[in-house]
């Protein structure tokens, strides 16, 4: 049955549950538990000198560790950057999802490029500091694609591929970004990606699902979108073995929501659809109401959600928040 509910189990955060990196904007997070017993965090970051729009030009994926999936976290290293050259992921490495499938580690991420156009580092910096109005933005945004890097160890080295994982089609157009993936009991892999909604005059985003027999594809996008009734993004999905169904969290204007599916292809609003407003309880009794609260991620163990990760922007700071989910409440 679709009776998953942990809205009332989200506990107030402490300073240990907030992760900042000096001199950087931190963004989306993804967690898994390693063979070493530690928790491994993969997250986006880029130097503040590039401004907040630098996510499209200078984001890198970094690795941190902790003894607790809710933190505190200790940064280890940068593991992926824009590859440069004329590769599909020449520019930026963004919005990671780390997964362990059948003895190997898979790091899904977003990259982009400027096509055949040569560029300098100064031009990239100018693009970042200018933002949406820079001519390069009109090339960089639609060239975004989802890719994957593979390793035998959570500590790397990471093997990239020459081509992106999936191209837009069906219920999404323009780009494929913000991957979320899980494995079903049928041994198929279900990949949710975001793109633009076709035939829309305004700026509306769709979520699509693609299916493959392998975590590296090829993936086939399904005709039915995951979400097309609301402008949403930033899915994180998992298979709930207790309820024998898929769940996904996303962010929309004003709230963090939950959708569900029995087969991974046909999705609907979960019974407990609205997980939380964009306000975070703190242990000092003061509500944290960031300017932006996005990139929800559920870390679960033994079929149970343990931590809700979020990316927050407040003024000129952006940081990661990890809300413990207390099963005993």
N, C-alpha and C positions, 0 to 999 in steps of 0.2 A: 504493500500500500504506500501511497504517497503521503506519509505522515512525518517526514523529516522536519524537525523544528528545533532551532537553536538560537532563535532571536533573543530569548530571555536568558540565555546561558553566556552571553558575551560579557566578560568581566571588565571592570575599569582598568585602564592601562597605567603602568608605572613608567618611570624613566628607562627601565630595562627594556621596555617594549617599543621604544622609539630609537631608530637607527639613522644616524646622520654621518656624513663623511665630510670632513673639513675641506672647504674649497670646491665642493662638488654639489650639484643637484642630484639627489637620489630619486629613483622612480621605481617602476614595477618590480615585483619580487616573485621568486619561486623557490620552494624548499623541498629537499628530500633528506632522508636519513641514510648515512653511509655505512659501509661495513665496519668503519672505525668507531661506530657508536655515536659519532657526532652528527649534528644537523648542518647541512650545507645549504647556504643561501646564494642564489644567483640573481643579480639585480642590475638594472641599468643605472648609469651615472655619466655625467659629463661636466667638464670644468665650468665653473661659474663665469669665467672670463668670456665665454661664448654666449652668455645670456641664456634665458630659459628655452628659447627656440633652437638652441644648439642640439636638442635631442635628434633633430633630423639630419644634422651634419657631423656631430662629434660624439654621439652616445657610444659608450663602450659597455661591455658586460663584465662585471666584477664578481668575485667569489668571496664569501665570508663564512665563518663557522661559529658554532655555539654548542653548548651542552643542553640547550633548551630551545625548542622550535619557536618560542615567543621571544627569544633573546635573553640577555644582551649578545650582540654580534660583534665579532672581531674580523676586520677586513683582512683578507689574505693576499689577493692579487687581481690584476686585470687579466682576463683570459681571452677575450675577443674584442677586436676593434674593426673599424672599416678596413677592408683588405687592400684598398687602393688599386692602382692599375685599371684595367678595363673589365674587371669582374662585375657580376650582378650585385655583389655586396661590397663594392668598392668604398662606399660611404656609409658610415654608421653601423652599429650592432646594437639592437634595441629590443626591449620587451621580451625577455627570455622566459622560457618554460623548460625546466630540467626534468627529465624522466629516466627511469631505469626499466628497460624492457629486455628480458631474456639474456641477462648477463652483460649488457652493454648500457652505456649512458648516452642519452640523446638530448642535445641542447638545441631547442627550437628558438629561432630569433628572427628579427626583421632587419633587412639591409636595403640599400638603394644605390643608385648611380646617376650620373649625368649623361648617360648614353655615350655617344661618340665624342662628346665635348671634353677637351682637355681642361684641367682646372689646377689652380694653385692653392696652397694652404691659406693664403691670404684671401682668396676669393671665397673659400669655404667659410672663413671666419666672418667675412662681410655678409655672406648669405645668412649666417646664423644671427648676427646682430641686427640685420634688417627685418628678418622674419617673412611673413606671408607675402609681402609686397615685392620681394626680390624676384627677378625673372627666373632664377634657378629653382625657386620653390615650385614653379609650374612643371618642372621636369622631375625634380626629386620626389615630390609626393606621388604622382602616378607610377613612378618606377619602383616603388616599394614592393617587396616580395617577402614571403616567408621562406626560410631555409632551415637546415639542420646541420649541426656538427656532431660527430660521433667520437666516443672514446671508450677504452676498456677500463678507465679509471675515472672516478669523480674529480680527480686532480689533473686530468688531461694526460698527454697532449690531445688536442681536439682536431679531428680531420674534417675539413670543410669540403663541400661539393661545388663543382663548377657551375651547376645550375640551381635555381631556386626549386623549392619543393612543389609549388603549385601556382597555377595562373588563374586569374579571375574568369569565371564563367557562370552560367545559370543565374542564380539569385543575387550575385554580386558582380560588380564591374570595376574597372579602373585599377584596382590594387588588391593585394592580399596581405593582411597584416594581423598582428596580435594573436598568435597561435595558441590554441588550447587543445590538448590531446589526451586520450586515455584509451586503454585496451578493454574490449568487452569480453564477456565469457565465451563468445563465439570466435575468439582469437583474431578478430578484426580490430583495426585501429581507426578511431573516430577523431577526426581533426576539425575543430571549429576555427574559422577565420573570419575576419571582418573585411568588408569591401564597401563600395558605394552601392546604393540601391538603384537599379536600372530605371530609366525613364522618369527620373525625378528632376524637376527644374531647380529645386532647392538642394541644400546640403543635407542629405539623409543617408544614414549608414545601415547596412544590413549585416546579419550574421548568417553564415552558411556552414554546412557540415560536409566534409568529404571523407570517404571511406577507402581503406587500403588493407591488403594482407600483410603489409610490411610497414614498420615505423619510418622508413625512408621513401615510401611510395612505390609506384605511382598512386596518387590519390584521385578519386573520382568525386567531383562535387555533385551532391544530390540536388534534385530540383526544388525540394521544399526547404525554405529557409528555416533557420533555428528561431530567429526573431526578425519579423518585418513589420510589426505593429507598433513599434516604438523606436526612436533613435537611441541606440545603445552601442556599447563597445566593451572591450576588456573582459572577455569570457575566461572563466577557469572551470574546467569540468573534471568529474571523477565518476567512477562506477561504485554505487552503494550496494555491497554484497548482501547486506541485511535486507534491504527492500527490493533488491533485484531490479534496479533501475538506475539510469544516469541522472546526475544533477549538474547544474551549472550556475555559477554566480556571475553577475555582470553589473556594470554601473550605468545608470541612466540619469537624466536630469532630476536631481533631488533625492535619489535613493539608490541603495544597493539591492538588487533583486535576485530571485532564484527561479530557474526553469528546470523542467524535468522531462525525461523520455524513457519509455520502456525499451525501445529498440535502438536508440542512438541517432535515429533519423527523423522521427516525428516528435517534435518538442512542443511543450505547452507550459503555461504558467504553473508553477508549483502551487500546491495547496497553501503553503506559507510563502506567498510571492514576494512580499516586501520584507527583506531581512532587516534593514536598518535605514534610518535617514542619514544624511551626511553630517552626522554629529557623533563625536567619540567621547565616551565617558572616561574621566580620569580619576585616579585614586584620591585626588584632593577635592573632589566634588565639583570641579569646574568642567563644563563641557568644552571640548575642543571642537571649534567649528571652522575648519580650514577654508581657504578660498576655493580649493579644489580637493576632491577626495575620490580617487579612481583606482584602477588596476586591482580589483579584489582577487584574492587568491586563497583557496582553502587548502590547508595542509591537514591531511587525514591519516590516521593510523588505525589498522584493524577495522576499517569501514566506518570509523567515526571521525567527524571533523574535530580537530584539536586547536587550530589557530586560523584566524581570519587575517590575512595580510592586506594592507592597503597602502597606496601611495598618496601622500598629502602635499599640498603646496600652501604655504602661509607666508604672504609677503615675498621676500626674496629668499626664502628657505623652501626646499622640498626634501622630504624625508620619508622613510618607511615606518609604518605602524603595524604592530603585531598584536592582535587582540586575542588573549587566551579564551578558549571555549570550555567552560566548566561543566562537565557532564553531571556533576553531583548536585547542581542547582535544580 
